[in-house]
Amino acid sequence: MVECQDGSYYTGWTIDPVRREKQHNQGAGAVYTRLHRPVHLVYVEELPDRSSAMKRERAIKRLNHDQKFNLVK
């Protein structure tokens, strides 16, 4: 999960979080992060496979801002 300049969070999955953060900051990431740059990596979970990662991504995206903030803490 990355935190955007405006304090919002963007959640996604990748096999290389540091590379993906750089892509977002270069404008090559999602449209949302292009509009809310710069971003910085604040939370990472390692999961065993792509399917698990995508399910966890969906679960995190359903959290409200305060719940995401608590997850990051």
C-alpha positions as CSV (number, residue, x, y, z in Angstrom):
1,M,0.0,0.0,0.0
2,V,1.3,3.5,-0.8
3,E,0.3,6.7,0.8
4,C,-0.4,9.6,-1.6
5,Q,0.6,13.2,-1.1
6,D,-3.0,14.1,0.0
7,G,-3.0,11.4,2.7
8,S,-5.1,8.9,0.7
9,Y,-4.0,5.3,0.3
10,Y,-3.7,3.2,-2.9
11,T,-3.6,-0.6,-2.7
12,G,-2.3,-3.0,-5.3
13,W,-0.2,-6.1,-5.6
14,T,3.2,-6.6,-7.2
15,I,6.2,-9.0,-6.9
16,D,8.5,-5.9,-6.5
17,P,7.0,-3.2,-4.2
18,V,10.0,-0.9,-4.4
19,R,10.0,-1.0,-8.2
20,R,6.3,-0.4,-8.3
21,E,6.6,2.6,-6.0
22,K,9.1,4.1,-8.4
23,Q,6.8,3.5,-11.3
24,H,3.9,5.2,-9.6
25,N,6.1,8.3,-8.8
26,Q,7.3,8.4,-12.5
27,G,3.7,8.5,-13.7
28,A,3.7,5.0,-15.1
29,G,1.4,3.5,-12.4
30,A,-2.3,3.7,-12.0
31,V,-4.3,6.8,-13.0
32,Y,-5.2,7.4,-9.4
33,T,-1.5,7.6,-8.3
34,R,-0.7,9.8,-11.3
35,L,-3.1,12.4,-10.0
36,H,-2.0,12.0,-6.3
37,R,1.8,12.0,-6.6
38,P,4.2,11.7,-5.0
39,V,3.5,8.4,-3.2
40,H,5.5,6.5,-0.7
41,L,5.4,2.8,0.3
42,V,3.9,2.4,3.8
43,Y,2.7,-1.2,4.0
44,V,3.7,-4.6,2.5
45,E,2.4,-8.1,3.1
46,E,4.1,-11.2,1.5
47,L,1.7,-13.8,0.4
48,P,2.4,-17.3,-1.1
49,D,0.8,-16.8,-4.6
50,R,-0.9,-14.4,-6.9
51,S,-4.4,-15.6,-6.1
52,S,-3.9,-14.9,-2.4
53,A,-2.4,-11.5,-3.1
54,M,-5.3,-10.5,-5.2
55,K,-7.8,-11.6,-2.6
56,R,-6.0,-9.7,0.1
57,E,-5.8,-6.6,-2.1
58,R,-9.6,-6.7,-2.5
59,A,-10.1,-7.1,1.2
60,I,-7.8,-4.1,2.0
61,K,-9.5,-2.0,-0.7
62,R,-12.8,-2.6,1.2
63,L,-11.4,-1.0,4.4
64,N,-12.2,2.6,5.2
65,H,-9.4,5.2,5.6
66,D,-9.2,4.8,9.4
67,Q,-8.9,1.0,9.1
68,K,-6.1,1.4,6.5
69,F,-4.4,3.9,8.7
70,N,-4.5,1.4,11.6
71,L,-3.2,-1.3,9.4
72,V,-0.2,0.8,8.4
73,K,0.6,1.6,12.1
